[in-house]
């Protein structure tokens, strides 16, 4: 464990966070240190000094909280300014009846450039579609008929499950055991955090990482 690792751990502990521990993934690494990045579900500059992977389940209430209270501000203040490269990872939990279906629709929407639109409507209407199972209708409410036809064709095509399964396998490599789990990468170091982190806390941590880069 080097000085930078100790420092980052101290930062998280000092912010009152339950630090999840440091570990390295055994998966093959791409040049930026993160493997198997689908450009349709990744946002910002690939050369950003900090990379964030969020393992998320559309039917998970905590994931909704992280999305609505924290991650949208991260997108506005860090991703759009080139400081963070943000990667969505699908991690549908078996306990949720419709989470994999929602992940398929999210992936299909990503393929036509509508991931953020569909992510927003799925999270904001989570309580409704998890009661009815009407993921299709929820997504259709924010897409045009032509866009929805493309999404439905992709969902039925069967090519999306391998992409979801690949994200899930990556999460298992990181020992993800709950959603959301956020994994930070900076200067060759990996810092995982399980659970919801407030934007104020996350901002402090990101600013500390960026000050070292």
C-alpha positions in Angstrom: 0.0 0.0 0.0 1.6 3.3 -1.1 1.3 6.8 0.3 -1.4 7.8 -2.2 -3.6 4.8 -1.3 -3.3 5.6 2.4 -4.1 9.3 1.7 -7.2 8.5 -0.3 -8.4 6.1 2.4 -7.8 8.7 5.0 -9.8 11.3 3.0 -12.8 9.0 2.8 -12.6 8.1 6.5 -12.2 11.7 7.4 -15.4 12.5 5.5 -17.3 10.0 7.6 -17.7 7.5 4.9 -17.7 3.7 5.4 -14.8 3.1 3.1 -15.2 -0.2 1.3 -11.5 -1.1 1.0 -9.0 -1.0 -1.9 -8.7 -3.8 -4.4 -7.5 -4.3 -7.9 -9.6 -5.9 -10.7 -8.1 -8.9 -12.4 -9.9 -8.1 -15.6 -7.9 -7.1 -18.7 -7.3 -3.4 -18.6 -7.7 -0.8 -21.4 -5.2 2.1 -21.6 -7.3 4.3 -19.3 -7.3 1.6 -16.6 -10.9 0.5 -17.1 -11.9 -2.6 -19.1 -14.8 -3.1 -21.5 -16.2 0.4 -21.7 -19.3 0.7 -23.9 -19.2 4.2 -25.4 -23.0 4.4 -25.5 -23.1 4.3 -21.7 -20.0 6.4 -20.9 -19.9 10.2 -20.7 -17.3 12.9 -20.7 -13.6 12.9 -21.8 -11.8 9.5 -21.9 -8.7 11.4 -20.9 -10.3 12.9 -17.7 -8.1 12.5 -14.6 -10.8 10.7 -12.7 -12.9 7.8 -13.9 -16.1 6.8 -12.1 -18.0 3.5 -12.7 -21.4 3.3 -11.1 -22.9 -0.2 -10.8 -26.6 0.4 -10.7 -30.0 -1.3 -10.8 -32.9 0.7 -12.2 -35.3 -0.9 -9.7 -33.1 -0.1 -6.7 -34.4 2.7 -4.5 -30.9 3.6 -3.3 -29.8 3.8 -6.9 -32.6 6.3 -7.6 -31.5 8.4 -4.7 -27.9 8.5 -5.9 -29.0 9.4 -9.4 -31.4 12.2 -8.3 -29.4 13.7 -5.5 -25.7 13.2 -6.6 -24.9 11.9 -10.0 -26.8 14.4 -12.0 -24.7 17.1 -10.3 -21.6 15.2 -11.0 -22.5 15.1 -14.7 -23.1 18.9 -14.7 -20.1 20.0 -12.7 -17.4 17.4 -13.3 -18.2 15.4 -16.4 -19.2 18.3 -18.7 -16.0 20.1 -17.6 -13.7 17.3 -18.6 -12.7 16.4 -15.0 -14.5 13.0 -14.8 -15.2 10.2 -17.2 -18.5 8.7 -16.1 -19.5 5.1 -16.9 -22.9 3.5 -16.2 -22.7 -0.2 -15.4 -25.8 -2.4 -15.3 -26.0 -4.5 -12.2 -29.6 -5.9 -12.1 -30.2 -7.7 -8.8 -32.1 -11.0 -8.9 -34.4 -9.8 -6.1 -35.9 -7.2 -8.4 -38.5 -8.6 -10.8 -38.1 -5.9 -13.5 -34.6 -4.7 -13.2 -33.1 -6.7 -16.0 -36.0 -5.7 -18.3 -35.3 -2.1 -17.4 -31.6 -2.6 -18.1 -32.4 -4.0 -21.5 -34.5 -0.9 -22.3 -31.7 1.4 -21.0 -29.2 -0.4 -23.2 -31.4 -0.2 -26.2 -32.0 3.5 -25.6 -28.2 4.0 -25.3 -27.7 2.4 -28.7 -29.8 5.2 -30.3 -28.3 8.0 -28.2 -31.2 8.3 -25.7 -29.7 6.7 -22.6 -29.8 9.8 -20.4 -33.4 10.5 -21.3 -34.5 6.9 -20.5 -32.4 6.7 -17.4 -34.1 9.8 -16.0 -37.6 8.5 -16.7 -37.0 5.1 -15.3 -35.6 6.4 -12.1 -38.1 9.2 -11.7 -41.0 6.8 -12.2 -39.5 3.8 -10.5 -42.4 3.3 -8.0 -44.9 3.2 -10.8 -43.4 0.7 -13.2 -42.1 -1.6 -10.4 -45.7 -2.1 -9.4 -47.1 -2.7 -12.9 -44.0 -4.0 -14.8 -44.8 -1.5 -17.5 -41.2 -0.6 -18.4 -42.1 -0.4 -22.0 -44.8 2.2 -21.4 -42.6 4.3 -19.1 -39.9 4.4 -21.8 -42.4 5.1 -24.6 -43.5 8.3 -22.7 -40.3 10.1 -23.5 -39.4 8.7 -26.9 -40.9 9.3 -30.3 -42.7 6.4 -32.0 -39.8 6.0 -34.4 -37.3 5.9 -31.5 -39.5 3.5 -29.6 -39.7 1.1 -32.5 -35.9 1.0 -32.7 -35.7 0.4 -28.9 -38.3 -2.5 -29.0 -36.5 -4.1 -31.9 -33.2 -4.0 -30.0 -34.8 -5.4 -26.8 -36.4 -8.3 -28.8 -33.2 -8.9 -30.7 -31.4 -10.6 -27.9 -28.0 -8.8 -28.3 -28.3 -6.7 -25.1 -28.2 -9.4 -22.4 -24.5 -10.2 -23.2 -23.7 -6.5 -22.6 -25.6 -6.5 -19.3 -23.9 -9.8 -18.3 -20.5 -8.3 -19.1 -21.1 -5.4 -16.7 -22.4 -7.8 -14.0 -19.3 -9.9 -14.4 -17.1 -6.8 -14.0 -19.0 -5.9 -10.9 -18.3 -9.3 -9.4 -14.6 -8.8 -10.2 -14.9 -5.7 -8.0 -16.7 -7.7 -5.4 -19.8 -5.6 -5.8 -22.5 -7.0 -3.3 -25.0 -4.1 -3.3 -26.2 -1.3 -5.5 -25.3 1.3 -6.0 -21.6 0.7 -5.8 -19.3 3.5 -7.2 -15.7 2.7 -8.2 -13.3 5.6 -8.5 -10.1 5.4 -10.6 -7.3 8.0 -10.3 -3.6 7.8 -11.1 -3.6 4.0 -11.2 -5.5 3.6 -7.9 -9.0 2.2 -7.4 -11.3 3.3 -4.7 -14.7 1.6 -4.3 -17.6 2.9 -2.3 -20.9 0.9 -1.6 -24.0 2.9 -1.0 -25.3 6.4 -1.5 -22.9 9.3 -1.1 -24.2 12.8 -0.8 -23.1 15.3 -3.5 -21.3 17.4 -0.9 -19.3 14.5 0.3 -18.5 13.2 -3.2 -17.5 16.7 -4.2 -14.9 16.9 -1.4 -13.5 13.5 -2.4 -13.4 14.3 -6.1 -11.7 17.6 -5.4 -9.1 15.9 -3.3 -8.4 13.4 -6.1 -8.2 16.1 -8.7 -5.8 18.1 -6.5 -3.4 15.1 -6.7 -3.6 14.6 -10.4 
